[in-house]
């Protein structure tokens, strides 16, 4: 308790409820019900008549997803995720070809490109809105080792082109995950590594 009209939370409660940099923070995640609720009628209609609801109808989806990814994926990327693959950090430091398939706004890939300037990075996503935002950040950050393409992950045709391919929270969103995974297998070089992080 404090002066009238104020209150205090224990530090661990504040980390859960505010936008503190914490993987346990639910403030970013709690934006999803509002984003998803905006398309409820369209989704119900699809259950009745078939079809689907395009990304463009989910207002703020990529903005919210990027914030969520920033505190879950990017926050753990260098200390916890990359070390899961023996030797990967050394390879990235020496310089390899990297693909992030379903990259959204590309914040994880941009973090990698900044940390490993000798490696070459490509981000691919179906959403032109997300890729447009990602490209604007590349220009702002002057990252010469990073580029983005608007493509359907189920239709990419890279062959033996990448040493490391990652999908961060993306495979579960694919309409044809079987095709996406087959494309990843084709795109990897013989000793390449595929790292999938998913819910």
Secondary structure as the mmCIF struct_conf table of DSSP 4:
data_model
#
loop_
_struct_conf.conf_type_id
_struct_conf.id
_struct_conf.beg_label_comp_id
_struct_conf.beg_label_asym_id
_struct_conf.beg_label_seq_id
_struct_conf.end_label_comp_id
_struct_conf.end_label_asym_id
_struct_conf.end_label_seq_id
BEND BEND1 UNK A 3 UNK A 3
TURN_TY1_P TURN_TY1_P1 UNK A 4 UNK A 5
HELX_RH_AL_P HELX_RH_AL_P1 UNK A 11 UNK A 17
BEND BEND2 UNK A 18 UNK A 18
BEND BEND3 UNK A 21 UNK A 21
TURN_TY1_P TURN_TY1_P2 UNK A 23 UNK A 24
TURN_TY1_P TURN_TY1_P3 UNK A 27 UNK A 28
HELX_RH_3T_P HELX_RH_3T_P1 UNK A 29 UNK A 31
HELX_RH_AL_P HELX_RH_AL_P2 UNK A 32 UNK A 37
TURN_TY1_P TURN_TY1_P4 UNK A 38 UNK A 39
HELX_RH_AL_P HELX_RH_AL_P3 UNK A 40 UNK A 49
HELX_RH_3T_P HELX_RH_3T_P2 UNK A 55 UNK A 57
BEND BEND4 UNK A 58 UNK A 58
TURN_TY1_P TURN_TY1_P5 UNK A 59 UNK A 60
HELX_RH_AL_P HELX_RH_AL_P4 UNK A 61 UNK A 69
HELX_RH_PI_P HELX_RH_PI_P1 UNK A 70 UNK A 74
HELX_RH_AL_P HELX_RH_AL_P5 UNK A 75 UNK A 76
HELX_RH_PI_P HELX_RH_PI_P2 UNK A 77 UNK A 81
HELX_RH_3T_P HELX_RH_3T_P3 UNK A 82 UNK A 84
BEND BEND5 UNK A 85 UNK A 85
TURN_TY1_P TURN_TY1_P6 UNK A 86 UNK A 87
HELX_RH_AL_P HELX_RH_AL_P6 UNK A 88 UNK A 94
STRN STRN1 UNK A 97 UNK A 101
TURN_TY1_P TURN_TY1_P7 UNK A 102 UNK A 102
TURN_TY1_P TURN_TY1_P8 UNK A 104 UNK A 105
HELX_RH_AL_P HELX_RH_AL_P7 UNK A 107 UNK A 115
TURN_TY1_P TURN_TY1_P9 UNK A 117 UNK A 118
BEND BEND6 UNK A 119 UNK A 119
STRN STRN2 UNK A 120 UNK A 125
BEND BEND7 UNK A 126 UNK A 126
HELX_RH_AL_P HELX_RH_AL_P8 UNK A 128 UNK A 141
TURN_TY1_P TURN_TY1_P10 UNK A 142 UNK A 142
TURN_TY1_P TURN_TY1_P11 UNK A 144 UNK A 145
STRN STRN3 UNK A 146 UNK A 150
TURN_TY1_P TURN_TY1_P12 UNK A 153 UNK A 155
BEND BEND8 UNK A 160 UNK A 160
STRN STRN4 UNK A 162 UNK A 168
BEND BEND9 UNK A 169 UNK A 169
HELX_RH_3T_P HELX_RH_3T_P4 UNK A 171 UNK A 173
TURN_TY1_P TURN_TY1_P13 UNK A 175 UNK A 176
HELX_RH_AL_P HELX_RH_AL_P9 UNK A 177 UNK A 187
STRN STRN5 UNK A 188 UNK A 197
#
